[in-house]
Amino acid sequence: MEIVHVYSRPRAEFGRQCLFSDRPAELLVDIPPDPSLALLYIQKTPRDQALQARWEMSEHQVNTERFESESRGINHVEGGWPKDINPQEMEQTIRFRKKVEKDEGYITSVVQLGQVMEHCIRQNNAIDIYQEYFEEEEEEEENQEPPSAKTINVFRDPNELSRTVTGLSWHPDGGRKLAAAYSCLEFQKASRELSLDSYIWDIENPNKPETTLRPPSALVCVDYNPKDPHTLLGGAYNGQIVFWDTRRGSTPVEVSSVETSHRDPAYKILWIQSKTGTDAFSASTDGQVLWWDVRRLSEPTDRLVLDPSREGNLDRALGAVSLEFESTMPTKFMVGTEQGVVISCNRKAKTPAEKIVCTYDGHHGPVYALQRNPFFPKNFLTVGDWTARIWSEDIKESSIMWTRYQTSYLCDACWSPVRPSVFFTVKMDGSLDVWDILFKQNDPTLSIKVCDEPLYSLRLQDNGRLVACGSQGGGATLLEVCPGLSTLQKNEKSLLAAMFERETKREKILEARQREIRLKERSRSEQSREDDGGREDGEDGPDQLIARAEDDFYSLVEAEQRRRREREAQSNQNGVAEDKTGTSDVFENGTSHD
């Protein structure tokens, strides 16, 4: 019960009411100076003195004022939804909207509110009080800025024996922290003296990690829970899955048993959006994809063997090194394998054979990176061997766009979460490449030499401004890109959608043409065999074709090596000629002087 007491008093106690009016200035008092008073004062000589408008403080620590700051945060939850509806689940929200739209009260309220909105819209169309003048000129000035990036911090492995940063994950609440997984993937170089710890860094403090993660085996990958920023999962080198709650310290809360875990290192682990927010799945080179519930990691909830023949034979399974899951497609996921094949799967299929939908074959080496475009989920990016490729789900034979072959091996890539046409790649020569496929496709828009060591991992912050790159020497470099690469450009979505559609149509036409050519050649060869009763003398078998391809490859390599030797020899001759010229000049000067 709330008690209220009101204090009141009569108007007469407030005094006379003040009445103000405009009137000209008038002189009230005029006091002339008295000359006789000047004899009582002595005129002082003027003197200049400097004054400092601040406190004089010593450099000693005792007299230094300190300002202590403390970081605090608050979790905001989307409101307006019933308790049984999870706003993160697309299916639940769509089902609830359809249910509300069928309600008669909703229709009447929309009709009533529509009249008010129509009045406001007409007013806004008459006079736009929020119109931004010179907006186009500002955009043009921003576009003229050349792309750039600068290094902010470098987080180094605090141990004496440095390890490779094999996995990175940004904190979901604003990206103030960065989790890094450290391990040595070279089996013969691993030693018992290597530390097993991984760390969580505060991006403002590169000197000391904020939290230490102590797994039973070195971590290969790590991933923050997007629904709960205090929890994260890691895949260990021995195949185990480790679950942490940072509020409980460095010790894992749950660890999967060795018997039910992967038999090879767990190279990738991702969270899955669900009602409980505790589901995840992992992939390994043992040819299995395992689903987990972090509340009970004693055994996986589901299992898929990546057998291309769809027979579930683990001996013929393809080793997985990358995973992709899109929340808007809760039943679909994709797996990148060691053999350069991308496998598209459907988890809700009734039989294990139907879970593997199709495959995409386009790389000569392992698919180290696999990610769907956040704006166009039907198109996804892959990195393997020396190229980065963009695919469409509608075309399985070939990619729709690809970069030309680089001089160094590509190890990781990811799309920009802000700009749909921009993606990032890291290479073995220690460089970071930024590609804008709307600007140019043959070369990267920006190439930065981050370090002299190979870069193995790459992650972007949700706002697209900060990029984290993990190196072989244990350093995680944090870079900030310019606003032009982290701000959505005008008509960018529509232009990229038109480009993807055009390239998809072009590849379909080329595929149909190639199919016709293959059919014609097959029919012609069959007819010639029928006429000649066997293979023609001039026709080569598969062994001859393979031998010819190898000879062509080695001849190209030898030609490239010969070209480089000639270039180095020419540069050395130019250097020797310059040295001789300088020596002769000195000799002539000395002779004339004598």
C-alpha positions in Angstrom: 0.0 0.0 0.0 1.4 3.4 -1.0 1.0 6.3 1.5 0.8 9.7 -0.1 0.6 13.1 1.8 0.0 16.3 0.0 1.3 19.6 1.4 -0.8 22.7 0.6 -0.9 26.3 1.7 -3.0 29.3 0.7 -2.2 31.7 -2.2 -1.6 34.6 0.2 1.5 33.0 1.6 3.3 33.0 -1.7 3.7 36.8 -1.7 2.8 39.5 -4.2 2.5 38.3 -7.8 5.3 39.5 -10.1 4.3 41.5 -13.1 6.8 42.2 -15.8 6.6 44.8 -18.6 8.9 46.4 -21.2 10.2 49.9 -20.4 13.2 52.0 -21.4 16.4 52.2 -19.2 16.4 54.9 -16.5 19.2 56.2 -14.2 18.6 55.5 -10.5 21.9 56.7 -8.8 24.9 58.7 -10.1 27.8 59.0 -7.6 30.6 61.3 -8.9 34.3 60.4 -7.8 35.8 62.3 -4.9 39.3 63.6 -5.8 40.3 63.9 -2.2 40.2 60.2 -1.7 43.1 59.7 -4.2 45.6 61.0 -1.6 44.9 57.9 0.6 46.2 55.5 -2.1 49.8 54.9 -3.4 50.1 54.0 -7.1 51.8 50.7 -7.6 54.2 49.9 -10.4 52.6 47.4 -12.8 54.1 43.9 -12.8 53.4 40.9 -15.1 53.0 37.5 -13.5 52.1 34.2 -15.2 49.3 32.1 -13.8 48.6 28.5 -14.4 44.9 27.6 -14.5 45.4 24.1 -13.1 46.7 22.3 -10.1 50.5 21.9 -9.8 51.1 18.2 -9.4 54.2 16.2 -8.9 55.3 13.3 -11.1 55.5 11.1 -8.0 52.8 8.4 -7.8 51.6 9.5 -4.4 50.2 12.8 -5.9 48.9 11.3 -9.1 45.1 11.1 -9.4 43.9 7.8 -10.8 40.7 7.3 -12.7 39.4 3.7 -12.3 37.0 2.4 -14.9 34.9 -0.7 -14.8 33.2 -2.4 -17.7 29.6 -3.4 -17.2 27.0 -4.8 -19.5 23.4 -5.7 -19.7 21.6 -8.3 -21.8 18.7 -7.0 -23.8 15.9 -9.5 -24.7 13.5 -8.8 -27.6 10.1 -8.1 -26.1 6.5 -8.4 -27.4 6.5 -12.2 -27.9 4.7 -14.7 -25.7 6.7 -16.8 -23.3 6.4 -20.0 -25.4 7.7 -18.3 -28.6 11.4 -18.1 -29.1 12.1 -15.0 -31.3 15.3 -16.5 -32.6 13.5 -19.4 -34.2 12.2 -18.4 -37.6 9.6 -21.2 -37.8 8.0 -20.3 -34.5 7.8 -16.6 -35.3 6.3 -17.2 -38.8 3.7 -19.6 -37.3 2.7 -17.1 -34.7 2.4 -14.2 -37.2 0.1 -16.3 -39.4 -2.0 -17.2 -36.4 -2.3 -13.5 -35.4 -3.1 -12.4 -39.0 -6.1 -14.7 -39.1 -7.6 -13.1 -36.0 -10.5 -10.7 -36.7 -9.4 -8.2 -34.0 -6.0 -7.9 -35.7 -7.7 -7.0 -39.0 -9.9 -4.3 -37.4 -7.1 -2.8 -35.5 -4.9 -2.6 -38.7 -7.8 -0.9 -40.6 -8.2 1.7 -37.8 -4.4 2.3 -37.5 -4.1 2.5 -41.3 -6.1 5.7 -41.4 -3.7 7.4 -38.9 -0.7 6.1 -40.8 -2.1 7.3 -44.1 -2.5 10.8 -42.6 1.1 10.8 -41.4 2.4 9.5 -44.7 0.5 12.2 -46.6 2.0 14.9 -44.3 5.5 13.4 -44.8 5.0 13.4 -48.6 3.9 17.0 -48.6 6.9 18.3 -46.5 9.7 15.9 -45.6 11.1 17.5 -42.4 13.7 14.6 -42.2 15.1 15.1 -45.7 19.0 14.9 -45.7 20.4 17.3 -48.2 23.7 16.6 -50.0 23.4 13.0 -49.0 24.5 11.8 -52.5 27.6 14.0 -52.4 28.7 12.6 -49.0 28.3 9.1 -50.3 30.4 9.9 -53.3 33.1 11.4 -51.1 33.1 8.2 -49.0 33.4 6.0 -52.0 36.5 7.9 -53.2 38.4 6.9 -50.1 40.9 4.1 -51.0 40.5 0.8 -49.1 42.8 0.5 -46.2 43.3 -1.4 -42.9 45.4 -0.9 -39.8 46.7 -3.2 -37.1 45.3 -2.5 -33.7 46.7 -5.2 -31.4 48.6 -8.5 -31.5 47.7 -11.2 -29.0 50.7 -13.5 -28.6 50.8 -17.0 -27.1 52.2 -16.4 -23.5 54.0 -19.8 -23.5 57.6 -20.3 -24.3 56.9 -22.8 -27.0 54.5 -21.1 -29.4 51.6 -23.0 -31.1 49.4 -22.3 -34.1 46.2 -20.3 -33.6 43.9 -22.9 -35.2 40.5 -21.4 -34.3 39.0 -18.1 -33.4 35.5 -17.0 -32.2 34.2 -13.5 -31.3 32.1 -12.9 -28.2 28.5 -12.5 -29.3 27.7 -9.5 -27.1 29.4 -6.7 -29.0 32.6 -8.5 -29.8 34.6 -7.2 -26.8 36.4 -10.5 -26.3 38.1 -13.0 -28.7 38.5 -16.7 -27.9 41.5 -18.4 -29.5 42.3 -22.1 -29.8 46.0 -23.1 -29.8 47.3 -26.4 -30.9 50.1 -28.0 -33.0 48.6 -29.9 -36.0 51.9 -31.3 -37.1 51.9 -34.7 -35.4 55.7 -35.3 -35.5 56.5 -31.9 -34.1 54.2 -32.1 -31.1 56.0 -32.6 -27.8 55.0 -33.1 -24.2 56.4 -29.7 -23.2 53.7 -27.9 -25.3 51.0 -26.3 -23.2 47.4 -27.4 -23.7 45.8 -24.1 -22.6 43.8 -21.8 -24.8 42.8 -18.3 -24.0 40.0 -15.6 -24.1 41.5 -12.2 -24.8 40.1 -8.7 -24.1 40.6 -6.7 -27.3 41.7 -3.7 -25.3 44.4 -5.6 -23.3 46.9 -7.6 -25.4 49.3 -8.1 -22.6 47.5 -10.7 -20.6 44.6 -13.1 -21.5 41.4 -12.5 -19.6 40.5 -16.1 -19.1 42.4 -19.4 -19.5 40.7 -22.5 -20.9 42.2 -25.7 -19.7 41.1 -28.6 -21.9 42.2 -32.3 -21.5 43.8 -32.0 -25.0 44.9 -29.1 -27.1 41.9 -27.3 -28.8 41.7 -27.2 -32.6 38.5 -25.1 -32.8 36.3 -23.0 -30.5 32.9 -21.4 -30.9 30.9 -19.1 -28.6 27.2 -19.8 -27.9 25.2 -17.0 -29.7 22.4 -17.3 -27.2 24.5 -17.4 -24.0 27.7 -15.4 -24.2 29.1 -17.1 -21.0 29.3 -20.6 -22.6 31.5 -21.9 -25.4 32.4 -25.2 -27.0 35.7 -26.5 -28.2 36.9 -29.4 -30.3 40.0 -31.1 -29.0 43.0 -32.7 -30.8 42.1 -36.1 -29.4 38.5 -35.8 -30.8 36.8 -34.9 -27.5 34.2 -32.1 -27.2 34.7 -29.7 -24.3 32.1 -27.3 -22.8 32.9 -24.3 -20.7 30.9 -21.8 -18.6 33.2 -18.8 -18.0 31.3 -18.0 -14.8 32.6 -21.3 -13.4 36.3 -20.7 -14.1 38.9 -22.3 -16.4 37.9 -25.9 -15.8 35.5 -27.5 -18.3 31.9 -28.1 -17.1 31.4 -31.1 -19.4 33.7 -33.3 -21.5 32.6 -36.0 -23.9 34.0 -39.5 -23.3 36.8 -40.7 -25.5 34.9 -43.8 -26.6 32.0 -41.9 -28.1 34.0 -38.9 -29.5 35.8 -38.5 -32.8 38.7 -40.8 -33.6 40.6 -37.9 -35.2 40.9 -34.2 -34.2 37.6 -32.3 -34.2 38.4 -29.7 -36.8 35.1 -27.8 -36.6 32.3 -27.3 -34.2 29.2 -25.1 -34.5 26.2 -24.3 -32.4 22.7 -25.0 -33.8 19.7 -22.8 -33.0 17.2 -24.7 -31.0 14.6 -24.1 -28.3 17.0 -25.0 -25.5 20.1 -23.3 -27.0 22.3 -26.3 -26.0 22.6 -28.2 -29.3 25.8 -28.3 -31.5 27.4 -30.5 -34.0 31.0 -31.3 -34.9 33.1 -32.7 -37.8 36.3 -34.6 -38.0 38.6 -36.3 -40.5 37.4 -39.6 -39.2 34.5 -39.2 -41.6 31.8 -38.5 -39.0 29.5 -35.7 -38.2 28.2 -35.9 -34.6 25.4 -34.0 -32.9 25.6 -33.1 -29.2 23.6 -31.8 -26.4 25.9 -29.9 -24.0 23.7 -30.8 -21.0 24.8 -34.5 -21.6 28.0 -35.0 -23.5 28.3 -38.7 -22.5 27.3 -39.7 -26.0 26.2 -37.9 -29.2 22.5 -37.5 -30.0 22.9 -38.3 -33.7 25.6 -39.5 -36.1 26.2 -39.2 -39.9 28.9 -41.1 -41.8 30.1 -39.1 -44.8 30.1 -42.0 -47.3 29.5 -40.7 -50.8 28.0 -44.1 -51.8 25.4 -43.5 -49.1 25.9 -46.9 -47.5 27.3 -45.7 -44.2 30.6 -47.4 -44.5 33.1 -45.7 -42.3 36.1 -47.1 -44.2 35.0 -45.2 -47.4 34.0 -42.0 -45.6 35.4 -38.7 -46.5 37.3 -36.7 -43.8 35.6 -33.5 -42.8 37.6 -30.3 -42.1 34.9 -27.6 -42.3 31.2 -27.1 -41.5 28.4 -24.7 -42.4 25.0 -24.1 -40.8 22.5 -21.3 -41.6 19.8 -20.5 -39.0 17.3 -19.7 -41.8 17.8 -23.3 -43.1 17.5 -25.3 -39.9 17.4 -28.7 -41.6 20.3 -28.2 -44.0 24.0 -28.1 -43.4 27.1 -28.5 -45.5 30.5 -30.2 -44.9 33.9 -29.5 -46.5 36.1 -32.6 -46.9 39.8 -33.4 -47.2 39.2 -34.6 -50.8 38.1 -31.2 -52.0 34.4 -32.2 -52.1 31.6 -30.2 -50.5 28.7 -32.4 -49.2 25.2 -30.9 -48.8 23.2 -32.8 -46.2 19.6 -32.8 -44.8 19.4 -33.8 -41.2 15.6 -34.4 -41.1 15.8 -37.1 -43.8 14.1 -40.3 -42.9 16.9 -42.7 -43.9 20.7 -42.3 -43.6 21.0 -42.7 -47.3 18.8 -39.6 -47.9 20.7 -37.4 -45.5 23.5 -36.8 -48.1 21.7 -34.8 -50.8 24.4 -33.9 -53.3 28.1 -33.1 -53.6 30.1 -30.2 -55.1 33.5 -31.1 -56.5 35.9 -28.2 -57.4 39.1 -28.1 -55.3 42.3 -30.0 -55.6 42.9 -30.0 -51.8 41.0 -29.9 -48.5 38.2 -27.4 -48.2 39.5 -25.4 -45.3 36.7 -22.7 -45.3 33.0 -23.0 -46.1 30.4 -20.3 -45.5 27.1 -19.2 -47.0 26.6 -15.6 -48.0 24.7 -14.0 -45.1 22.5 -12.0 -47.5 22.1 -14.7 -50.2 22.2 -18.1 -48.5 21.8 -20.0 -51.8 25.4 -18.9 -52.6 28.3 -20.1 -50.6 32.1 -19.5 -50.5 34.8 -22.2 -50.3 38.5 -22.1 -50.0 40.8 -24.9 -51.0 44.2 -25.3 -52.8 45.1 -21.9 -54.3 41.7 -20.5 -55.1 38.5 -19.2 -53.5 35.2 -20.2 -55.2 31.6 -19.0 -55.0 29.0 -21.6 -55.7 25.2 -21.7 -56.2 23.0 -24.5 -54.9 21.3 -24.8 -58.3 24.6 -25.8 -60.0 26.5 -28.9 -58.8 29.0 -29.4 -61.6 31.0 -26.2 -61.2 31.3 -22.9 -59.3 29.8 -19.7 -60.7 32.8 -17.5 -59.8 36.3 -18.1 -58.7 39.6 -16.2 -58.1 42.6 -17.0 -60.2 45.3 -19.3 -58.8 47.3 -17.5 -56.1 51.1 -18.0 -55.5 50.5 -19.1 -51.9 48.1 -21.7 -50.4 44.8 -20.3 -49.1 43.9 -21.4 -45.5 40.7 -19.7 -44.5 38.1 -17.3 -45.7 34.8 -15.7 -44.6 32.1 -13.2 -45.9 31.7 -9.7 -44.5 28.6 -9.6 -42.3 27.8 -6.1 -43.4 28.7 -6.0 -47.2 27.3 -8.9 -49.3 29.9 -8.5 -52.0 33.0 -8.5 -49.8 34.9 -11.5 -48.5 38.3 -12.0 -46.8 41.0 -14.7 -47.4 44.3 -15.5 -45.6 47.3 -17.2 -47.2 50.4 -19.1 -46.3 52.7 -16.1 -47.1 51.2 -14.2 -44.2 49.0 -11.8 -46.2 45.3 -10.9 -45.8 43.3 -10.3 -49.0 40.0 -8.3 -49.2 37.9 -9.1 -52.3 35.1 -6.9 -53.5 33.6 -8.8 -56.4 31.5 -5.9 -57.5 34.6 -3.8 -57.9 36.9 -6.3 -59.6 37.2 -10.1 -59.7 40.7 -10.8 -60.9 42.7 -9.2 -58.1 41.9 -8.4 -54.4 40.7 -4.9 -53.6 43.2 -4.7 -50.7 46.1 -7.0 -49.9 48.0 -6.6 -46.5 51.1 -8.3 -45.3 50.1 -9.1 -41.7 53.2 -11.0 -40.7 56.0 -13.2 -42.0 54.4 -16.4 -40.8 51.6 -18.4 -42.4 48.0 -17.4 -41.5 45.8 -20.3 -40.6 42.5 -18.8 -39.2 40.3 -15.8 -39.8 37.2 -14.4 -38.1 35.2 -11.1 -38.6 33.4 -9.2 -35.9 29.6 -8.9 -36.3 29.9 -5.2 -37.2 32.4 -5.9 -40.0 35.0 -3.4 -38.7 37.5 -5.7 -36.8 39.3 -8.7 -38.4 41.2 -11.3 -36.4 43.9 -13.4 -38.1 45.7 -16.3 -36.4 49.2 -17.2 -37.4 51.4 -20.3 -37.2 53.7 -18.6 -34.6 50.9 -18.2 -32.0 50.0 -14.6 -32.8 46.4 -13.4 -33.2 46.5 -10.0 -35.1 43.6 -7.6 -34.8 43.0 -5.3 -37.7 40.5 -2.5 -38.4 39.3 -2.0 -41.9 38.2 1.4 -43.3 34.5 2.5 -43.3 34.3 1.9 -47.1 34.8 -1.9 -46.5 32.5 -2.1 -43.5 29.5 0.1 -44.6 26.7 -1.1 -46.9 27.0 0.7 -50.3 24.1 2.0 -52.3 22.3 -0.6 -54.4 24.9 -3.2 -53.4 22.4 -6.0 -52.7 20.5 -5.6 -55.9 23.7 -5.4 -58.0 25.1 -8.5 -56.4 21.8 -10.4 -56.8 21.8 -9.6 -60.5 25.5 -10.7 -60.8 24.8 -14.0 -59.1 21.8 -14.6 -61.3 23.7 -13.8 -64.4 26.6 -16.0 -63.5 24.3 -18.9 -62.6 22.5 -18.6 -66.0 25.9 -18.5 -67.8 27.1 -21.7 -66.0 23.9 -23.5 -66.8 24.2 -22.6 -70.5 27.9 -23.8 -70.5 26.9 -27.0 -68.7 24.2 -27.7 -71.2 26.7 -27.1 -74.1 29.3 -29.4 -72.5 26.7 -32.1 -72.0 25.8 -31.9 -75.7 29.4 -32.1 -76.7 30.0 -35.1 -74.5 27.0 -36.9 -75.9 28.1 -36.3 -79.5 31.6 -37.5 -78.7 30.3 -40.6 -77.0 27.9 -41.4 -79.9 30.7 -40.8 -82.4 33.2 -43.0 -80.5 30.6 -45.8 -80.2 29.9 -45.6 -83.9 33.6 -45.7 -84.8 34.1 -48.7 -82.6 31.2 -50.5 -84.3 32.7 -49.6 -87.7 36.3 -50.6 -86.9 35.4 -53.4 -84.5 37.4 -51.9 -81.6 39.5 -48.9 -80.6 41.2 -46.8 -83.2 45.0 -46.7 -83.3 45.1 -43.0 -82.8 42.8 -43.0 -79.7 44.4 -42.7 -76.3 43.4 -44.6 -73.3 43.2 -43.2 -69.7 46.8 -44.1 -68.9 48.1 -42.2 -71.9 45.9 -39.2 -71.1 47.2 -39.1 -67.5 50.8 -39.4 -68.7 50.3 -36.5 -71.2 48.7 -34.3 -68.4 51.7 -35.0 -66.1 54.1 -34.1 -68.9 52.3 -30.8 -69.6 52.3 -30.0 -65.9 56.0 -30.6 -65.4 56.8 -28.7 -68.6 54.9 -25.7 -67.3 56.7 -25.9 -63.9 60.1 -26.1 -65.6 59.3 -23.1 -67.9 58.3 -21.0 -64.8 61.5 -21.9 -63.0 63.6 -21.1 -66.0 61.8 -17.7 -66.3 62.5 -16.9 -62.7 66.2 -17.9 -63.0 66.6 -15.6 -66.0 64.9 -12.8 -64.2 67.2 -13.2 -61.1 70.3 -13.4 -63.4 69.3 -10.2 -65.2 68.7 -8.4 -61.9 72.2 -9.6 -60.7 73.8 -8.4 -63.9 72.2 -5.0 -63.5 73.5 -4.8 -59.9 77.0 -5.7 -61.0 76.9 -3.1 -63.8 75.9 -0.4 -61.4 78.8 -1.4 -59.1 81.3 -1.2 -62.0 80.0 2.2 -63.0 80.4 3.6 -59.5 84.0 2.2 -59.3 85.0 3.8 -62.6 83.6 7.1 -61.5 85.7 7.0 -58.3 88.9 6.0 -60.2 88.4 8.9 -62.7 87.9 11.4 -59.9 91.0 10.2 -58.1 93.1 10.4 -61.3 92.1 13.9 -62.1 92.8 15.0 -58.5 96.3 13.6 -58.7 
